[in-house]
Amino acid sequence: MVHYKDIGLVNSRKMFEAAHKGGFAIPAYNFNNMEQLQAIIMGCAESDSPVIIQVSKGARAYANQTLLTYMAEGAVAMAKEAGLQIPVVLHLDHGDSFELAKSCIETGFSSVMIDGSHLPYEENIALTKKVVEYAHAYDVTVEGELGVLAGIEDEVQSEKSHYTNPDEVEDFVSRTGVDSLAISIGTSHGAYKFKLKEGETVPPLRFDILEEIEKRIPGFPIVLHGASSVVQEFVQMINKYGGNLDGAVGIPEDQLRKAATSAVCKINIDSDGRLAMTGKIREVLATKPSEFDPRKYLGPARDALKELIIHKNRNVLGSAGHGKELL
């Protein structure tokens, strides 16, 4: 077994306490490969932000579970060598079984999500509690979920969203022992979060539900999934150079900033990173058709993602400047 503390990682408990008190949210960025991880770590290190690097079940299979452990260890060492040490959590995103969560804990993850939101309520509680009992024995933090987000991202898929019922949150948290709770208040997975007709605008997040949940479980860390803004600069870049992402719309950044000042302590961003990298790769390949060195198109993609992350940390999540204080 590899314990996360042995490879320089931390769990999310201290991060969430600081985020709640300070009125900011911890960024949780998904990665699948080296360039994404480099961009995430250096973007957060250069903006002095704590960070949760997270992988889905599909990403773990793609990258290889053993390699991921050492990639995380290397990422921590890379920031430290640059004199930009920050606290880093390695998190399982949307774990769907006890066996998967257990395997992640045993290979160096410091935090896991067990998503039983698709199950009947009592089954969700039973599964989540089982994971919590195992994880807490190793000081690993656990995220649960109530409510279902619409959209598609990796193996997570739902045609319709189901808002979190505030009447259930206190019972769920007390019976499962989770450390944080993902809720559904209008965010959505993937790049196509909303289908808007001409003249329509993105519907606002259900802050009334969030406020009611805060009353039921005051001070408890809340998580937002599907919180990419679907940055139009990169959507347009993709379309300009041969892509087809017409109608891709995300969550306005001002709404995410408002959420970050509340009980929302963790905000997940995946699609924006994919769009940034894909846009730059398409641009290089289209404007330099003789280029075949992966470094020459993956490098600019990595740089674009790093700058996007710095922007998110400083201007959206408010996490910039809070990294070193949490070491």
VEXBASE-537987 format. One record per residue (C-alpha): residue number from 1; residue in three letters; x, y, z. Coordinates in nm, 4 decimals, always signed. Layout:
! residues N
ATOM num residu        u        v        w
ATOM NUM    ala        X        Y        Z
...
//
This chain:
! residues 327
ATOM num residu        u        v        w
ATOM   1    met  +0.0000  +0.0000  +0.0000
ATOM   2    val  +0.1163  +0.3551  -0.0803
ATOM   3    his  -0.0051  +0.6130  +0.1710
ATOM   4    tyr  -0.0581  +0.9628  +0.0369
ATOM   5    lys  +0.1505  +1.1270  +0.3085
ATOM   6    asp  +0.4537  +0.9313  +0.1918
ATOM   7    ile  +0.4382  +1.1003  -0.1500
ATOM   8    gly  +0.3838  +1.4528  -0.0219
ATOM   9    leu  +0.0066  +1.4870  -0.0552
ATOM  10    val  -0.2536  +1.6122  +0.1930
ATOM  11    asn  -0.6240  +1.5449  +0.2410
ATOM  12    ser  -0.8873  +1.8140  +0.1892
ATOM  13    arg  -0.9914  +1.8793  +0.5497
ATOM  14    lys  -0.7645  +2.1750  +0.6283
ATOM  15    met  -0.8205  +2.3238  +0.2815
ATOM  16    phe  -1.1973  +2.3284  +0.3267
ATOM  17    glu  -1.1775  +2.4855  +0.6711
ATOM  18    ala  -0.9664  +2.7697  +0.5319
ATOM  19    ala  -1.1863  +2.8121  +0.2237
ATOM  20    his  -1.5030  +2.8395  +0.4309
ATOM  21    lys  -1.3508  +3.0953  +0.6660
ATOM  22    gly  -1.1849  +3.2931  +0.3868
ATOM  23    gly  -1.4719  +3.3088  +0.1394
ATOM  24    phe  -1.3039  +3.1245  -0.1466
ATOM  25    ala  -1.3236  +2.7822  -0.3106
ATOM  26    ile  -1.0519  +2.5225  -0.3665
ATOM  27    pro  -1.0013  +2.4520  -0.7381
ATOM  28    ala  -1.0442  +2.0892  -0.8421
ATOM  29    tyr  -0.8973  +2.0334  -1.1871
ATOM  30    asn  -0.9231  +1.7060  -1.3782
ATOM  31    phe  -0.6253  +1.5642  -1.5646
ATOM  32    asn  -0.5503  +1.2693  -1.7922
ATOM  33    asn  -0.1913  +1.3258  -1.9029
ATOM  34    met  +0.1423  +1.4871  -1.8191
ATOM  35    glu  +0.0835  +1.8203  -1.9909
ATOM  36    gln  -0.2460  +1.8759  -1.8118
ATOM  37    leu  -0.0871  +1.7936  -1.4775
ATOM  38    gln  +0.2097  +2.0232  -1.5415
ATOM  39    ala  -0.0249  +2.3097  -1.6290
ATOM  40    ile  -0.2438  +2.2535  -1.3230
ATOM  41    ile  +0.0427  +2.2302  -1.0753
ATOM  42    met  +0.2442  +2.5219  -1.2141
ATOM  43    gly  -0.0641  +2.7386  -1.2654
ATOM  44    cys  -0.1649  +2.6848  -0.9029
ATOM  45    ala  +0.1935  +2.7165  -0.7756
ATOM  46    glu  +0.2486  +3.0448  -0.9608
ATOM  47    ser  -0.0784  +3.1847  -0.8247
ATOM  48    asp  -0.0046  +3.0401  -0.4766
ATOM  49    ser  -0.3251  +2.8396  -0.4685
ATOM  50    pro  -0.4014  +2.5104  -0.2953
ATOM  51    val  -0.5232  +2.2559  -0.5456
ATOM  52    ile  -0.7134  +1.9308  -0.5809
ATOM  53    ile  -0.5913  +1.7302  -0.8788
ATOM  54    gln  -0.8549  +1.4775  -0.9677
ATOM  55    val  -0.9078  +1.1846  -1.1975
ATOM  56    ser  -1.2195  +0.9996  -1.2994
ATOM  57    lys  -1.2526  +0.6236  -1.3245
ATOM  58    gly  -1.1957  +0.6519  -1.6991
ATOM  59    ala  -0.8911  +0.8759  -1.6619
ATOM  60    arg  -0.7395  +0.6347  -1.4122
ATOM  61    ala  -0.7784  +0.3501  -1.6575
ATOM  62    tyr  -0.6375  +0.5645  -1.9389
ATOM  63    ala  -0.3289  +0.6826  -1.7505
ATOM  64    asn  -0.2653  +0.3618  -1.5505
ATOM  65    gln  -0.3189  +0.3563  -1.1750
ATOM  66    thr  +0.0481  +0.2962  -1.0869
ATOM  67    leu  +0.1745  +0.5704  -1.3158
ATOM  68    leu  -0.0774  +0.8147  -1.1665
ATOM  69    thr  +0.0670  +0.7675  -0.8194
ATOM  70    tyr  +0.4145  +0.8586  -0.9341
ATOM  71    met  +0.2885  +1.1429  -1.1528
ATOM  72    ala  +0.1283  +1.2971  -0.8446
ATOM  73    glu  +0.4478  +1.2501  -0.6449
ATOM  74    gly  +0.6484  +1.4078  -0.9268
ATOM  75    ala  +0.4091  +1.7011  -0.9526
ATOM  76    val  +0.4533  +1.7840  -0.5847
ATOM  77    ala  +0.8329  +1.7592  -0.6210
ATOM  78    met  +0.8290  +1.9759  -0.9360
ATOM  79    ala  +0.6565  +2.2641  -0.7580
ATOM  80    lys  +0.8856  +2.2285  -0.4578
ATOM  81    glu  +1.1982  +2.2380  -0.6747
ATOM  82    ala  +1.0702  +2.5566  -0.8358
ATOM  83    gly  +1.0391  +2.7112  -0.4895
ATOM  84    leu  +0.6632  +2.7252  -0.5270
ATOM  85    gln  +0.5432  +2.4570  -0.2871
ATOM  86    ile  +0.1652  +2.4336  -0.2374
ATOM  87    pro  -0.0656  +2.1775  -0.0741
ATOM  88    val  -0.1921  +1.9164  -0.3211
ATOM  89    val  -0.4797  +1.6676  -0.2883
ATOM  90    leu  -0.5105  +1.3678  -0.5216
ATOM  91    his  -0.8822  +1.2957  -0.5548
ATOM  92    leu  -1.1001  +1.0331  -0.7199
ATOM  93    asp  -1.3802  +1.2047  -0.9106
ATOM  94    his  -1.7156  +1.0231  -0.9354
ATOM  95    gly  -1.6075  +0.6894  -0.7933
ATOM  96    asp  -1.8912  +0.4447  -0.8490
ATOM  97    ser  -1.8019  +0.1503  -0.6248
ATOM  98    phe  -1.6443  +0.0628  -0.2926
ATOM  99    glu  -1.3818  -0.1464  -0.4730
ATOM 100    leu  -1.2679  +0.1489  -0.6863
ATOM 101    ala  -1.2480  +0.3828  -0.3871
ATOM 102    lys  -1.0533  +0.1221  -0.1879
ATOM 103    ser  -0.8081  +0.0711  -0.4737
ATOM 104    cys  -0.7473  +0.4456  -0.5016
ATOM 105    ile  -0.6865  +0.4780  -0.1279
ATOM 106    glu  -0.4362  +0.1940  -0.1453
ATOM 107    thr  -0.2467  +0.3584  -0.4331
ATOM 108    gly  -0.1912  +0.7015  -0.2811
ATOM 109    phe  -0.5119  +0.9001  -0.3207
ATOM 110    ser  -0.5728  +1.1387  -0.0327
ATOM 111    ser  -0.9404  +1.1987  -0.1086
ATOM 112    val  -1.2134  +1.0007  -0.2836
ATOM 113    met  -1.5622  +1.0719  -0.4053
ATOM 114    ile  -1.8219  +0.8017  -0.3887
ATOM 115    asp  -2.1137  +0.8955  -0.6101
ATOM 116    gly  -2.4250  +0.7038  -0.5169
ATOM 117    ser  -2.6578  +0.9806  -0.6323
ATOM 118    his  -2.8092  +0.7552  -0.8989
ATOM 119    leu  -2.9095  +0.4999  -0.6342
ATOM 120    pro  -3.2179  +0.4998  -0.4126
ATOM 121    tyr  -3.1574  +0.7204  -0.1076
ATOM 122    glu  -3.0955  +0.4431  +0.1464
ATOM 123    glu  -2.8593  +0.2605  -0.0904
ATOM 124    asn  -2.6659  +0.5833  -0.1452
ATOM 125    ile  -2.6278  +0.6172  +0.2314
ATOM 126    ala  -2.5151  +0.2565  +0.2758
ATOM 127    leu  -2.2526  +0.2747  -0.0005
ATOM 128    thr  -2.1227  +0.6136  +0.1095
ATOM 129    lys  -2.0965  +0.5063  +0.4730
ATOM 130    lys  -1.9008  +0.1945  +0.3761
ATOM 131    val  -1.6467  +0.4013  +0.1839
ATOM 132    val  -1.6215  +0.6578  +0.4651
ATOM 133    glu  -1.5486  +0.3905  +0.7264
ATOM 134    tyr  -1.2676  +0.2446  +0.5162
ATOM 135    ala  -1.1232  +0.5804  +0.4073
ATOM 136    his  -1.1194  +0.7382  +0.7521
ATOM 137    ala  -0.9095  +0.4510  +0.8834
ATOM 138    tyr  -0.6325  +0.5892  +0.6590
ATOM 139    asp  -0.7134  +0.9597  +0.7193
ATOM 140    val  -0.8497  +0.9921  +0.3653
ATOM 141    thr  -1.1336  +1.2392  +0.3163
ATOM 142    val  -1.4572  +1.1458  +0.1384
ATOM 143    glu  -1.6991  +1.3416  -0.0794
ATOM 144    gly  -2.0565  +1.2194  -0.1235
ATOM 145    glu  -2.3308  +1.3405  -0.3552
ATOM 146    leu  -2.7011  +1.4195  -0.3308
ATOM 147    gly  -2.8848  +1.5268  -0.6437
ATOM 148    val  -2.8033  +1.4479  -1.0067
ATOM 149    leu  -2.6368  +1.6752  -1.2641
ATOM 150    ala  -2.7403  +1.6599  -1.6275
ATOM 151    gly  -2.4819  +1.6234  -1.9037
ATOM 152    ile  -2.2030  +1.3880  -2.0067
ATOM 153    glu  -1.8461  +1.3729  -1.8774
ATOM 154    asp  -1.6415  +1.0535  -1.9091
ATOM 155    glu  -1.8600  +0.7705  -1.7770
ATOM 156    val  -2.0960  +1.0046  -1.5868
ATOM 157    gln  -2.4142  +1.0647  -1.7830
ATOM 158    ser  -2.7664  +1.1884  -1.7126
ATOM 159    glu  -3.0274  +1.3419  -1.9433
ATOM 160    lys  -3.1970  +1.5373  -1.6671
ATOM 161    ser  -3.0837  +1.7077  -1.3492
ATOM 162    his  -3.2465  +1.6527  -1.0131
ATOM 163    tyr  -3.1911  +1.9332  -0.7662
ATOM 164    thr  -3.0644  +1.8392  -0.4232
ATOM 165    asn  -3.3437  +1.8178  -0.1665
ATOM 166    pro  -3.2434  +2.0285  +0.1374
ATOM 167    asp  -3.4636  +1.8092  +0.3569
ATOM 168    glu  -3.2221  +1.5187  +0.3039
ATOM 169    val  -2.8813  +1.6778  +0.3579
ATOM 170    glu  -2.8634  +1.6764  +0.7381
ATOM 171    asp  -2.9702  +1.3128  +0.7596
ATOM 172    phe  -2.7304  +1.2112  +0.4814
ATOM 173    val  -2.4292  +1.3863  +0.6317
ATOM 174    ser  -2.4912  +1.2626  +0.9861
ATOM 175    arg  -2.5530  +0.8998  +0.8842
ATOM 176    thr  -2.2646  +0.8679  +0.6370
ATOM 177    gly  -1.9907  +1.0726  +0.8053
ATOM 178    val  -1.8788  +1.2309  +0.4752
ATOM 179    asp  -1.6338  +1.5222  +0.4826
ATOM 180    ser  -1.7960  +1.7172  +0.1967
ATOM 181    leu  -2.1134  +1.7024  -0.0099
ATOM 182    ala  -2.1628  +1.7580  -0.3828
ATOM 183    ile  -2.5008  +1.9130  -0.4576
ATOM 184    ser  -2.7070  +1.9931  -0.7657
ATOM 185    ile  -2.8189  +2.3565  -0.8004
ATOM 186    gly  -2.8077  +2.4033  -1.1779
ATOM 187    thr  -2.4553  +2.3228  -1.2912
ATOM 188    ser  -2.4078  +2.0526  -1.5542
ATOM 189    his  -2.1409  +1.8198  -1.6894
ATOM 190    gly  -1.9742  +1.8678  -2.0270
ATOM 191    ala  -1.9372  +2.1566  -2.2731
ATOM 192    tyr  -2.3080  +2.1722  -2.3668
ATOM 193    lys  -2.4575  +2.2711  -2.0326
ATOM 194    phe  -2.7581  +2.4592  -2.1687
ATOM 195    lys  -2.9588  +2.4721  -2.4913
ATOM 196    leu  -3.0426  +2.8372  -2.5441
ATOM 197    lys  -3.2760  +2.9872  -2.7998
ATOM 198    glu  -3.1955  +3.3206  -2.9608
ATOM 199    gly  -3.2152  +3.5975  -2.7025
ATOM 200    glu  -3.2075  +3.3607  -2.4039
ATOM 201    thr  -2.9467  +3.3762  -2.1300
ATOM 202    val  -2.8070  +3.1063  -1.9022
ATOM 203    pro  -3.0483  +3.0429  -1.6139
ATOM 204    pro  -2.9037  +3.1451  -1.2757
ATOM 205    leu  -2.7867  +2.8869  -1.0285
ATOM 206    arg  -3.0383  +2.7943  -0.7596
ATOM 207    phe  -2.8823  +2.9936  -0.4792
ATOM 208    asp  -3.2062  +2.9558  -0.2836
ATOM 209    ile  -3.1378  +2.5809  -0.2575
ATOM 210    leu  -2.7771  +2.6469  -0.1590
ATOM 211    glu  -2.8837  +2.8924  +0.1107
ATOM 212    glu  -3.1347  +2.6454  +0.2514
ATOM 213    ile  -2.8700  +2.3715  +0.2587
ATOM 214    glu  -2.6339  +2.6078  +0.4427
ATOM 215    lys  -2.9038  +2.6567  +0.7075
ATOM 216    arg  -2.9496  +2.2813  +0.7483
ATOM 217    ile  -2.5758  +2.1981  +0.7752
ATOM 218    pro  -2.4010  +2.5249  +0.8709
ATOM 219    gly  -2.0289  +2.5321  +0.8054
ATOM 220    phe  -2.0279  +2.2047  +0.6161
ATOM 221    pro  -1.8152  +2.1952  +0.2959
ATOM 222    ile  -2.0256  +2.1995  -0.0212
ATOM 223    val  -1.8982  +2.0982  -0.3665
ATOM 224    leu  -2.0078  +2.2117  -0.7133
ATOM 225    his  -1.9523  +1.9775  -1.0076
ATOM 226    gly  -1.9898  +2.0733  -1.3735
ATOM 227    ala  -1.8698  +2.4277  -1.3099
ATOM 228    ser  -1.6791  +2.5068  -1.6288
ATOM 229    ser  -1.7675  +2.8387  -1.7893
ATOM 230    val  -1.7046  +2.6989  -2.1399
ATOM 231    val  -1.4687  +2.9853  -2.2261
ATOM 232    gln  -1.5848  +3.1249  -2.5595
ATOM 233    glu  -1.2342  +3.2232  -2.6688
ATOM 234    phe  -1.1455  +2.8559  -2.6927
ATOM 235    val  -1.4810  +2.7485  -2.8348
ATOM 236    gln  -1.4290  +2.9991  -3.1167
ATOM 237    met  -1.0704  +2.8848  -3.1663
ATOM 238    ile  -1.1806  +2.5233  -3.1986
ATOM 239    asn  -1.4520  +2.6148  -3.4479
ATOM 240    lys  -1.2173  +2.8391  -3.6467
ATOM 241    tyr  -0.9701  +2.5576  -3.6991
ATOM 242    gly  -1.2064  +2.2819  -3.8045
ATOM 243    gly  -1.4017  +2.1963  -3.4918
ATOM 244    asn  -1.7764  +2.1905  -3.4379
ATOM 245    leu  -1.8852  +2.3161  -3.0973
ATOM 246    asp  -2.1706  +2.5466  -3.1926
ATOM 247    gly  -2.3947  +2.6243  -2.8999
ATOM 248    ala  -2.1532  +2.5244  -2.6237
ATOM 249    val  -2.2417  +2.7376  -2.3200
ATOM 250    gly  -2.1351  +2.7118  -1.9559
ATOM 251    ile  -2.1761  +2.8660  -1.6109
ATOM 252    pro  -2.1073  +3.2431  -1.5973
ATOM 253    glu  -1.7992  +3.3211  -1.3929
ATOM 254    asp  -1.9770  +3.5803  -1.1777
ATOM 255    gln  -2.2173  +3.3132  -1.0554
ATOM 256    leu  -1.9264  +3.0856  -0.9657
ATOM 257    arg  -1.7560  +3.3714  -0.7809
ATOM 258    lys  -2.0740  +3.4260  -0.5801
ATOM 259    ala  -2.0911  +3.0547  -0.4985
ATOM 260    ala  -1.7265  +3.0562  -0.3877
ATOM 261    thr  -1.8016  +3.3138  -0.1197
ATOM 262    ser  -2.0640  +3.0859  +0.0372
ATOM 263    ala  -2.0389  +2.7356  +0.1823
ATOM 264    val  -1.9094  +2.6085  -0.1531
ATOM 265    cys  -1.5525  +2.5061  -0.0685
ATOM 266    lys  -1.4645  +2.3051  -0.3816
ATOM 267    ile  -1.5447  +2.3822  -0.7456
ATOM 268    asn  -1.4774  +2.1232  -1.0185
ATOM 269    ile  -1.3471  +2.2391  -1.3564
ATOM 270    asp  -1.2787  +1.9917  -1.6363
ATOM 271    ser  -1.4341  +2.0976  -1.9689
ATOM 272    asp  -1.2637  +2.4387  -1.9700
ATOM 273    gly  -0.9257  +2.2680  -1.9522
ATOM 274    arg  -1.0141  +2.0355  -2.2381
ATOM 275    leu  -1.1322  +2.3260  -2.4503
ATOM 276    ala  -0.8161  +2.5309  -2.3875
ATOM 277    met  -0.5841  +2.2472  -2.4832
ATOM 278    thr  -0.7879  +2.1357  -2.7835
ATOM 279    gly  -0.8148  +2.4907  -2.9144
ATOM 280    lys  -0.4398  +2.5501  -2.9054
ATOM 281    ile  -0.3593  +2.2097  -3.0528
ATOM 282    arg  -0.6002  +2.2712  -3.3419
ATOM 283    glu  -0.4510  +2.6154  -3.3981
ATOM 284    val  -0.0940  +2.4855  -3.4199
ATOM 285    leu  -0.1799  +2.1932  -3.6460
ATOM 286    ala  -0.3875  +2.4144  -3.8760
ATOM 287    thr  -0.1373  +2.6991  -3.9039
ATOM 288    lys  +0.1740  +2.4808  -3.9123
ATOM 289    pro  +0.0727  +2.1757  -4.1174
ATOM 290    ser  +0.4299  +2.0456  -4.1450
ATOM 291    glu  +0.4683  +2.0224  -3.7661
ATOM 292    phe  +0.4843  +1.6696  -3.6267
ATOM 293    asp  +0.6735  +1.7149  -3.2980
ATOM 294    pro  +0.4175  +1.6612  -3.0172
ATOM 295    arg  +0.6088  +1.9052  -2.7976
ATOM 296    lys  +0.5393  +2.1841  -3.0446
ATOM 297    tyr  +0.1618  +2.1540  -3.0126
ATOM 298    leu  +0.1284  +2.0091  -2.6636
ATOM 299    gly  +0.3582  +2.2788  -2.5235
ATOM 300    pro  +0.1389  +2.5724  -2.6362
ATOM 301    ala  -0.1668  +2.3800  -2.5181
ATOM 302    arg  -0.0072  +2.3349  -2.1765
ATOM 303    asp  +0.0751  +2.7068  -2.1596
ATOM 304    ala  -0.2818  +2.8049  -2.2486
ATOM 305    leu  -0.4199  +2.5803  -1.9772
ATOM 306    lys  -0.1777  +2.7196  -1.7186
ATOM 307    glu  -0.2846  +3.0771  -1.7925
ATOM 308    leu  -0.6510  +2.9763  -1.7747
ATOM 309    ile  -0.5920  +2.8186  -1.4341
ATOM 310    ile  -0.4184  +3.1281  -1.3007
ATOM 311    his  -0.7187  +3.3348  -1.4164
ATOM 312    lys  -0.9670  +3.0979  -1.2515
ATOM 313    asn  -0.7761  +3.0970  -0.9223
ATOM 314    arg  -0.7396  +3.4750  -0.9079
ATOM 315    asn  -1.0663  +3.5997  -1.0518
ATOM 316    val  -1.3258  +3.3256  -1.0118
ATOM 317    leu  -1.2497  +3.0945  -0.7198
ATOM 318    gly  -1.0519  +3.3431  -0.5102
ATOM 319    ser  -0.8022  +3.0732  -0.4061
ATOM 320    ala  -0.4904  +3.2585  -0.5244
ATOM 321    gly  -0.2636  +3.3655  -0.2408
ATOM 322    his  -0.3841  +3.0947  -0.0010
ATOM 323    gly  -0.1430  +2.8116  -0.0857
ATOM 324    lys  +0.1599  +2.8575  +0.1383
ATOM 325    glu  -0.0530  +2.9414  +0.4411
ATOM 326    leu  -0.2001  +2.5886  +0.4293
ATOM 327    leu  +0.1299  +2.3973  +0.4250
//
